[in-house]
Structure formats: structure tokens, C-alpha cells
Amino acid sequence: MITIRDEKIADVAAREALLDEAYGAARFGKPSERLREGRLPANGLSLVAAEGGHVIGTVRLWQVTAGPEQPALLLGPLAVHPKHRNRGIGSALMRRAIARSRLAGHRAILLVGDASYYSHFGFSAAATGALWMPGRYERDRLLALELRPGALAGARGLIGATGQLAPKPDLNLLIAKSGDSWRPSAHKLVKRAA
Ligand SMILES: CC(C)(COP(=O)(O)OP(=O)(O)OC[C@H]1O[C@@H](n2cnc3c(N)ncnc32)[C@H](O)[C@@H]1OP(=O)(O)O)[C@@H](O)C(=O)NCCC(=O)NCCS
């Protein structure tokens, strides 16, 4: 049986493998990644599809601002394992993600993707004409779904990241964990941390 549930810390490795399989290394060069890196996903909006204990689908949403004023979410990446495609799992993840976002009071969802797929869930480029992403992308792939009518009316400008910053790893702890053999002198440590 397939279940759609919240992502857990234990899912991270499987989720990364799934994204590598679906998108390859190119995923790190996407404009959406510029809005995700160093941030945490929006609360309660990291979902996985699982079957028999295995993660076979993933979707996350991130807090952004659409232009300087309108708060919104950015959806992505969405991926389903190649062996499990065309079983409705992508659609189930999308519908749950949209329902959760609406329930949490979010106003609009943005994404960069194929309109032929995302139009099934109400996404279009109608409200994104005056918005832009950081980096290179095809303009007609910047899509939006208003969760509240008019949420993106007048939205204009750069889409920016507003999500909570991800905690940075503790440098001293990392060095301590990797053993004494190459531990730098205190003098070098200060230099590295600067
Ligand atoms: C896109 C993706 C998440 C769909 O997952 P899925 O579980 O197979 O989706 P569903 O089973 O809910 O829907 C399948 C339908 O979507 C269609 N579809 C899949 N990818 C599509 C795309 N990029 N554009 C248009 N339609 C698409 C399928 O042809 C199928 O159509 P049908 O129902 O008429 O047969 C999955 O194919 C995936 O992970 N792809 C890799 C990432 C990617 O290419 N994303 C492109 C979108 S930006």
C-alpha cells in the first residue's frame, strides 16, 4: 500500500538517492535551488510517498516572497522513482501538498516545471508574467497556483527566499569527529573559522 506521509530524518538518504536518479547532478544548478540552499523547507510541507518501507516519491515546499511583498511557497523538487511512475503517485503528492499548504494558510504556490503536467493541479503562467527567478530558466515554465483568489495580483519582481535558515554544522565538532590525525593547530582553526 502506498502512503503519503511527512518526511522523517531517516528518509534523507533515500530521498537524496531518488532525486539523483530523477534529476542527476543538474538539480544543483537549477534556479529553484538558489532559493532552497541553506534554508529549511516550510513547516509540515515535506512529504514522501512510501511503499513497503521504501521512499518512492518526494515533494517539498519552501517559503519565498513573490516580488517584495507577496508571501508564497515554492514547490520542488517533486520526484517519483522511475519504477513507480504512472501510478498516480506524483498526483497524490501534489494534491496532498496543495491541501496542506491551503490548510496552513499559505496564499500561493510557485514552481518551475512543465505546464503540461502541473496544469492538472491548476498551475499556470497567468500570474507570473512580472515575476522572475534568480538565474536562467524558461519563462513559460514559471507557474503559479493562487490558493486565495488574487493572492498574486500585482506581484512583480524577484522571487526571494524567506524560509528559516538551516543550522550550520559546528566546525569544531566536525574536526573533533574526524579524529586527531589531521587535526589542525589551534592557530589554523581560528584562521579557518574566520
Ligand atoms: C513528473 C513526475 C513527478 C510524475 O510522477 P508520476 O507519479 O508518474 O505522475 P502521475 O502518475 O500522477 O501522472 C502520470 C501522468 O503524468 C504525465 N506526465 C509525467 N511527466 C510529465 C511531464 N513532464 N509533462 C507532462 N505530463 C507528464 C504522464 O504521461 C501521465 O499521463 P497519463 O495519466 O495521461 O498517462 C515523475 O515523472 C518524475 O519524477 N519525473 C522526473 C522529474 C521530472 O521530469 N519532472 C518534470 C516535471 S517538471
The ligand as a Gaussian input file, in Angstrom:
#p B3LYP/6-31G(d) Opt

LIG

0 1
 C        6.792000      14.217000     -13.130000
 C        6.643000      13.043000     -12.167000
 C        6.776000      13.524000     -10.751000
 C        5.250000      12.417000     -12.367000
 O        5.087000      11.376000     -11.418000
 P        4.035000      10.183000     -11.640000
 O        3.823000       9.502000     -10.343000
 O        4.464000       9.339000     -12.781000
 O        2.747000      11.012000     -12.055000
 P        1.248000      10.513000     -12.135000
 O        1.200000       9.014000     -12.143000
 O        0.462000      11.201000     -11.110000
 O        0.807000      11.098000     -13.529000
 C        1.261000      10.485000     -14.688000
 C        0.769000      11.294000     -15.880000
 O        1.548000      12.490000     -15.967000
 C        2.159000      12.531000     -17.239000
 N        3.451000      13.203000     -17.123000
 C        4.531000      12.791000     -16.446000
 N        5.539000      13.674000     -16.593000
 C        5.065000      14.662000     -17.370000
 C        5.605000      15.860000     -17.875000
 N        6.871000      16.210000     -17.595000
 N        4.830000      16.641000     -18.633000
 C        3.561000      16.279000     -18.913000
 N        2.977000      15.161000     -18.464000
 C        3.721000      14.371000     -17.698000
 C        2.288000      11.093000     -17.647000
 O        2.421000      10.968000     -19.042000
 C        0.964000      10.519000     -17.162000
 O       -0.061000      10.886000     -18.042000
 P       -1.388000       9.973000     -18.204000
 O       -2.047000       9.940000     -16.848000
 O       -2.203000      10.719000     -19.223000
 O       -0.905000       8.643000     -18.643000
 C        7.686000      11.935000     -12.468000
 O        7.584000      11.576000     -13.826000
 C        9.115000      12.354000     -12.176000
 O        9.590000      12.230000     -11.054000
 N        9.839000      12.819000     -13.192000
 C       11.223000      13.243000     -13.006000
 C       11.264000      14.679000     -12.770000
 C       10.676000      15.415000     -13.964000
 O       10.937000      15.091000     -15.103000
 N        9.872000      16.384000     -13.715000
 C        9.233000      17.043000     -14.825000
 C        8.177000      17.907000     -14.349000
 S        8.969000      19.465000     -14.097000

